[in-house]
Amino acid sequence: MSANPRVVIHLLTLKCGSPLDAVPSKDEMKLAERIASILQDFELRQLEIDEVENELSTKPEVGSMVLGTSTFFYFFQMLNNWPRLLMFVWDYSQGSRAREILIEMSPVSSSLDLHENRMINSVDDFQRYYGLVVVSACNLSQQENVTFQWQHYSDDRLIHSVKTDQCFATLRCANHGIHTVHLSISSSTGVIIAIGSRSFDIRPLWIAIIGDSFASGEGNPDVPMRAGFQAQWLDGSCHRSTKSFAAQVFREIAAERDHTYLTFLACAGASVEDGILKSDAKASQLVTIERIAAMRELLDDGKAVMPTVFINKIDISRVHLGDEVSPEDVHFFKASPLRGHGPDVVLLTTGGNDIGFSDIINALLHDNSKFDISLMDMRFFFVSYQLDLVAERLAALGAGNVFVPQYFDFTKNQFGEVDASCISPSEMSTASMTFAERRILRRLNLLLLKKGADHGWHVASNVPTLFARRGICSSQSYIRLVVVRCLQWSQVMFYAVWMVMRFMDDSGAWSD
């Protein structure tokens, strides 16, 4: 009787506990045919042996010898091949029960939630939030007491492996490239009952907002002040607001692409000298970004992560500025050629506090006759030098595209004329406002435009045009000393910067 695949299928259903009337799948039929082929091979060998024995049986002198030899080879072939057959049956009984499952993937980007945000404003924040991806198989109905084994690979290198009783896992996919996750689900007896895998491309986008009140959102608290309640901010000490134009730019980008992360360090009152480059109270904005950038490059290169305590001691700025370098810094830079992997996009607003705009206006108001115009020339010269230092630091840490909005023109009415009629003469005169517009605002915006050309920055030069008839005393003003209208100028600023960024995106200059 020759081996029949249907008979083999029947035996396998008894082995695996499947219904006897179950329709075999294509894989089951292939396996059965392979087993049947092995059995048929045994039968053919036996037939050949039988024929030889019949021919030689007529020769008594050799018959007994041939019979013994043929019997030996028959049993030898059977012993040699039956383990293979048993392994086929065992593999089938185990593998046929493991079903393929779909793994869901959810990237975790930065958020601007007022009470539970996920911004990366420190090295600790970077380790906590950067590159997180949640993978899940929770959409499946599973048996009780199962074990999930997750294995995370990057470029065929095992990054992490974990066994858990949870149907989801959080992976850190910090480096660019293809990441793959493999999942096997085992029953309480250790039998694998389900398997799955998923690959995805990770292209993190890091956005940094640095500068002064222009970017922080001064005047636009997240929750306006009302009777008996103080205004609420994303950060009260710096008056950072989710309603600032820079925060709105981040929101738009994050809504369009996954793996977008935000460092929001802009602070009301900050200047290049006190806040951006240096800070007496705490790490300056650029020092903080440089520390995060150093950590980012370590992860991108697949190197072991330095302790946070050590990273926080590194002041890369001293290396760039030529000041004395600490032993810790020397050790760091000798051990690794890293200079950091800086933000992919930087939104920078600066210049107003460095020029001392409010000081100049106060001098014009209270003692115009004694105001020395040459002092303002010196301030512009100093600001020009400071902006060069900022550009040097951004380039050294490997920052990507830098976007700098010009300052808005608050001086014009609905006719495009300088107008201070809506302001008390004790606060501002039309003559003082004309001076401010011509000698400060225009000059500062031209300086930003020049520095943008010098350093390859993208300057949003359309900002003054958008405010050309929307100043403080315009009947259609974007600027009011009323909270509800302050939000409007932030929206206009967002529009101005967003147009520049969308143009860059369309040209492929900053998008992946």
C-alpha positions in Angstrom: 0.0 0.0 0.0 1.6 3.3 -1.1 1.6 6.4 1.1 -1.3 8.7 0.5 -1.1 12.5 1.4 -4.7 12.4 2.5 -3.9 9.6 5.0 -0.9 11.6 6.3 -3.2 14.6 6.7 -5.6 12.5 8.7 -2.7 11.4 11.0 -1.6 15.0 11.5 -5.1 16.1 12.4 -5.1 13.5 15.2 -1.7 14.7 16.3 -2.6 18.4 16.4 -6.1 18.0 17.8 -7.8 19.5 14.7 -11.3 18.4 13.5 -11.2 15.3 11.3 -13.4 17.0 8.7 -11.2 20.1 8.5 -10.2 21.2 5.0 -6.4 21.0 4.7 -4.6 24.2 3.7 -2.0 24.5 0.9 0.9 24.4 3.4 -0.6 21.3 5.0 -0.9 19.5 1.7 2.7 20.4 0.8 4.0 18.9 4.1 1.8 15.8 3.7 3.1 15.3 0.1 6.7 15.6 1.4 6.1 13.0 4.1 4.3 10.7 1.6 7.3 11.0 -0.7 9.6 9.8 2.1 7.3 6.9 2.8 7.1 6.0 -0.9 10.9 6.0 -1.1 11.0 3.4 1.7 8.5 1.3 -0.2 10.5 1.5 -3.5 13.7 0.5 -1.7 11.8 -2.5 -0.2 10.5 -3.6 -3.6 14.0 -3.5 -5.1 15.3 -5.6 -2.2 12.5 -8.1 -2.6 13.3 -8.5 -6.3 16.9 -9.1 -5.6 16.0 -11.6 -2.9 13.7 -13.5 -5.3 16.3 -13.7 -8.0 19.0 -15.0 -5.6 16.7 -17.3 -3.7 17.2 -19.9 -6.4 20.9 -20.0 -5.4 21.0 -21.5 -2.0 24.7 -20.9 -1.6 24.3 -17.1 -1.6 20.6 -16.8 -0.7 21.1 -16.7 3.1 24.0 -14.2 2.7 22.0 -11.9 0.5 19.0 -12.1 2.7 21.0 -11.0 5.7 22.7 -8.1 3.8 19.5 -6.8 2.3 17.8 -6.9 5.7 20.6 -5.0 7.2 20.5 -2.2 4.6 16.7 -2.0 4.9 16.8 -1.3 8.6 19.7 1.0 8.2 17.8 3.2 5.7 14.8 3.2 7.9 16.7 4.2 11.0 18.5 6.9 9.0 15.4 8.6 7.6 12.7 8.2 10.2 14.1 11.0 12.5 13.7 13.3 9.5 10.1 12.2 9.3 9.5 12.8 13.0 11.1 16.2 12.8 8.7 17.2 9.9 5.7 16.1 12.0 7.0 17.9 15.1 7.7 21.2 13.2 4.3 21.1 11.6 2.5 20.4 14.9 4.2 23.4 16.4 4.4 25.9 13.5 0.9 25.3 12.2 -0.5 26.6 15.4 1.4 30.0 15.4 -0.7 32.5 13.5 0.6 35.7 11.8 -0.5 38.9 13.6 -0.5 42.6 12.7 1.6 44.9 14.9 0.3 48.4 15.3 2.9 51.3 15.5 2.3 54.7 17.1 5.2 57.3 17.2 5.3 59.6 20.2 6.2 63.2 19.3 6.6 66.2 21.5 3.4 67.8 22.7 2.5 71.3 24.0 -0.1 70.3 26.5 -0.2 72.9 29.2 -0.1 70.5 32.1 1.7 67.5 30.7 3.9 68.4 27.8 6.6 66.3 26.2 9.1 69.0 25.2 12.9 68.3 25.2 14.3 71.2 27.2 17.1 69.2 28.9 19.2 66.1 28.5 16.9 64.3 31.0 13.9 65.3 28.8 15.8 63.9 25.7 16.3 60.5 27.4 12.7 60.5 28.5 10.9 61.5 25.3 13.1 61.4 22.2 12.6 58.7 19.6 9.8 56.9 21.4 7.6 54.5 19.4 4.8 52.4 20.9 4.2 49.0 19.3 1.0 47.1 20.1 -0.8 43.8 19.5 -3.6 44.7 21.9 -6.2 44.7 19.0 -6.1 40.8 19.1 -8.1 38.5 21.2 -5.6 36.4 23.1 -5.6 33.6 25.6 -5.0 34.4 29.3 -1.5 34.0 30.8 0.4 34.6 27.6 3.9 36.1 27.3 4.9 38.7 24.7 8.5 38.8 23.6 9.4 41.9 21.7 12.7 42.2 19.8 13.8 45.6 18.4 16.4 45.7 15.5 18.0 48.6 13.8 20.0 47.9 10.6 20.0 44.1 11.5 21.5 44.9 15.0 19.5 43.8 18.0 18.8 47.0 20.1 16.5 45.6 22.8 14.7 42.5 23.7 12.0 42.2 26.4 9.5 39.6 27.7 6.4 41.0 29.3 2.8 40.1 30.0 1.7 43.4 28.4 0.4 43.5 24.8 2.4 46.6 24.0 6.0 47.9 24.4 7.7 51.3 24.1 10.8 51.3 21.9 13.5 54.0 21.6 14.1 54.5 17.9 16.6 57.4 18.2 18.8 56.8 15.1 17.8 57.4 11.5 17.0 54.4 9.3 14.9 51.2 9.1 13.8 49.7 12.4 12.2 46.3 12.7 10.3 44.8 15.6 9.6 41.1 16.0 6.9 39.7 18.3 6.3 36.1 19.5 3.4 35.3 21.8 3.8 32.2 23.9 1.2 30.3 25.9 1.5 29.4 29.6 3.1 26.1 28.5 5.7 27.9 26.4 4.2 27.0 23.0 4.4 29.9 20.5 0.9 30.6 19.4 1.4 33.8 17.4 4.2 35.7 15.6 4.5 39.0 13.8 7.0 41.6 12.6 6.9 45.1 11.3 9.5 47.4 9.8 9.3 51.2 9.7 11.5 54.1 8.6 12.5 56.6 11.4 13.4 60.1 10.4 13.3 62.2 13.5 12.9 66.0 13.1 14.2 68.2 15.9 12.9 71.7 16.1 14.4 74.3 18.5 12.9 77.7 19.4 15.4 80.1 20.9 15.4 83.8 21.4 13.5 86.5 23.2 9.9 87.4 23.9 9.1 87.7 20.2 9.3 83.8 20.0 8.3 83.0 23.6 4.8 84.4 23.2 4.9 87.4 25.5 1.4 88.9 25.8 -0.4 85.7 24.8 -0.7 83.5 28.0 -2.2 80.1 27.5 -5.0 81.1 30.0 -5.6 84.9 30.2 -5.7 86.6 33.5 -9.1 87.2 34.9 -10.6 88.5 38.1 -9.0 86.6 41.0 -6.8 84.4 38.8 -3.3 84.9 37.4 -2.5 84.2 33.8 -1.2 80.7 33.1 1.8 80.0 30.9 3.6 77.0 29.5 6.5 78.4 31.5 5.7 81.3 33.8 9.3 82.4 34.4 10.0 83.0 30.6 6.4 83.7 29.6 6.4 80.9 27.1 3.0 80.2 25.5 1.6 77.6 23.3 -0.1 80.5 21.5 3.2 82.0 20.3 3.8 82.0 16.5 6.8 79.7 17.0 4.7 77.1 18.9 2.1 77.3 16.2 4.7 76.6 13.5 5.8 73.5 15.5 2.2 72.3 15.8 1.7 72.6 12.0 4.8 70.5 11.3 4.0 67.9 13.9 0.5 67.5 12.5 2.0 66.6 9.1 4.9 64.4 10.0 5.7 61.8 12.8 8.7 61.8 15.0 8.8 65.6 15.5 10.4 66.9 18.7 10.5 70.3 20.2 13.0 72.2 22.3 11.3 75.5 23.4 13.8 77.8 25.2 12.9 81.3 24.0 12.5 83.5 27.0 11.0 87.0 27.5 13.8 89.5 28.2 16.6 87.3 26.7 19.4 88.8 24.7 22.3 87.3 22.9 24.6 88.2 25.7 22.3 87.2 28.6 20.2 84.2 27.7 21.2 82.9 24.3 25.0 82.6 24.4 25.5 82.9 28.2 23.5 82.9 31.4 24.4 83.6 35.0 21.4 81.9 36.5 21.4 78.6 34.6 22.7 77.0 31.4 22.1 79.3 28.4 19.8 78.4 25.6 22.7 77.4 23.2 24.6 75.4 25.9 21.4 73.5 26.6 20.9 72.7 22.9 24.6 71.7 22.6 24.3 69.2 25.4 21.2 67.7 23.8 22.9 67.6 20.4 25.8 65.7 21.9 23.5 63.1 23.3 21.6 62.9 20.0 24.8 62.2 18.1 25.8 59.4 20.5 22.5 57.7 19.9 22.6 58.3 16.1 26.0 56.6 16.0 24.8 53.7 18.1 27.3 54.5 20.9 26.7 53.9 24.6 24.9 56.8 26.2 26.9 58.9 28.6 25.6 59.5 32.1 23.4 62.5 32.2 25.5 64.0 35.0 28.5 64.0 32.8 26.7 65.4 29.8 25.4 68.2 31.9 29.0 69.1 32.9 30.0 69.6 29.3 30.1 73.2 28.2 30.8 73.0 24.5 30.6 76.8 24.2 34.0 77.2 25.8 35.6 75.1 23.1 34.1 77.3 20.4 34.8 80.6 22.1 38.4 79.7 23.0 38.0 80.0 26.8 39.6 77.7 29.3 38.4 74.1 29.0 37.8 71.9 32.0 39.4 68.5 32.4 36.0 66.9 31.8 35.6 68.6 28.5 39.1 67.7 27.4 38.4 64.0 28.2 35.1 64.2 26.3 36.6 65.7 23.1 39.6 63.4 23.2 37.4 60.3 23.6 35.1 61.3 20.7 35.2 63.7 17.8 31.6 64.6 18.4 30.5 68.2 18.1 26.8 67.3 18.3 24.0 66.6 15.9 22.1 69.9 16.2 18.4 70.7 15.6 17.1 70.2 12.1 15.2 73.4 12.3 15.9 76.4 14.4 13.5 79.3 14.9 15.5 82.3 16.2 14.3 85.7 17.3 16.8 88.2 18.6 18.0 91.8 18.3 15.4 93.9 20.0 16.6 93.4 23.6 20.3 93.6 22.4 19.6 97.0 20.7 17.9 98.1 23.9 14.8 99.2 22.1 12.9 100.1 25.3 15.8 102.0 26.7 16.1 104.1 23.5 12.4 104.9 23.6 12.5 105.9 27.2 15.5 108.2 26.5 13.7 109.8 23.6 10.6 110.4 25.8 12.3 111.8 28.9 15.4 113.5 27.7 15.5 113.7 23.9 17.9 116.6 23.8 20.6 114.7 25.5 20.3 111.4 23.6 23.5 110.5 21.9 22.8 108.9 18.5 26.3 107.5 18.3 25.5 105.2 21.3 22.9 103.6 19.2 25.4 103.1 16.4 27.7 101.3 18.8 24.8 99.1 19.9 24.1 98.0 16.3 27.8 97.2 15.9 27.7 95.1 19.0 24.5 93.2 18.0 26.1 92.5 14.6 29.0 90.9 16.3 26.8 88.9 18.7 24.7 87.5 15.8 27.9 86.3 14.2 28.7 84.4 17.4 25.3 82.8 17.4 25.8 81.8 13.8 29.2 80.3 14.6 27.8 78.3 17.5 24.8 77.0 15.5 27.1 75.9 12.6 29.6 74.2 15.0 26.9 72.0 16.6 25.6 71.0 13.2 22.2 72.8 13.2 20.1 72.5 10.1 18.0 75.3 8.6 17.7 78.5 10.7 14.6 80.7 10.3 14.7 84.3 11.5 11.6 86.5 11.3 12.1 90.2 11.0 10.4 92.4 13.6 6.9 93.6 12.9 6.2 97.3 12.3 3.9 98.6 15.1 4.1 102.3 14.0 1.8 102.5 10.9 -2.0 103.2 10.8 -4.5 102.0 8.2 -3.1 104.5 5.7 0.5 103.3 6.1 1.5 106.4 8.0 3.4 106.6 11.3 0.8 107.4 13.9 0.9 107.7 17.7 -2.4 109.5 18.1 -3.9 106.6 20.0 -1.2 106.7 22.6 -0.9 109.2 25.5 1.7 111.9 24.7 3.4 111.0 28.0 4.1 107.5 26.6 4.9 108.1 23.0 4.8 110.9 20.5 4.5 110.7 16.7 8.0 112.2 16.4 9.5 109.6 18.7 7.6 106.8 16.9 8.9 108.1 13.5 12.4 108.0 14.9 11.9 104.5 16.2 10.6 103.3 12.9 13.3 104.8 10.7 16.4 104.5 13.0 15.7 101.3 14.9 13.1 99.0 13.3 14.2 99.5 9.7 17.9 99.2 10.7 17.4 96.2 12.8 15.4 94.4 10.1 18.1 95.2 7.5 20.7 93.9 9.9 18.8 90.6 10.3 18.5 90.4 6.5 22.2 90.9 6.0 23.1 88.3 8.7 20.7 85.9 7.0 22.6 86.3 3.7 26.0 86.0 5.5 25.1 82.8 7.3 22.6 81.1 5.1 19.6 81.8 7.4 16.1 82.0 6.0 14.8 85.4 6.9 11.0 86.0 7.0 11.2 89.4 5.4 7.5 89.6 4.7 6.7 90.3 8.4 6.9 94.2 8.1 4.7 94.1 5.0 2.0 92.2 6.8 1.9 94.9 9.5 2.4 97.9 7.2 -1.2 99.1 7.8 -1.9 97.2 11.1 0.1 99.1 13.7 -0.9 100.2 17.2 -3.0 103.1 16.0 -4.5 101.4 12.9 -8.3 101.0 12.8 -7.5 97.4 11.7 -4.6 96.9 14.1 -3.0 93.5 14.8 -1.5 95.0 18.0 -3.5 96.0 21.0 -2.8 96.3 24.7 -5.7 94.0 25.1 -5.1 90.3 25.5 -7.7 89.2 23.1 -6.1 91.1 20.2 -2.5 90.1 21.2 -3.3 86.6 20.0 -4.0 88.0 16.5 -0.5 89.3 15.9 0.9 85.9 16.9 -1.3 84.4 14.2 0.0 86.9 11.7 3.6 86.2 12.7 2.9 82.4 12.4 1.5 83.0 8.9 4.6 85.0 7.9 7.1 82.5 9.1 5.0 79.5 7.9 5.0 80.9 4.3 8.8 80.9 4.3 9.0 77.4 5.8 6.5 76.0 3.3 8.5 77.5 0.5 11.6 75.8 1.8 9.7 72.5 2.2 8.4 72.7 -1.4 11.9 73.3 -2.7 13.2 70.3 -0.7 15.7 72.4 1.2 14.8 71.2 4.7 12.4 68.3 4.4 13.7 64.7 4.3 
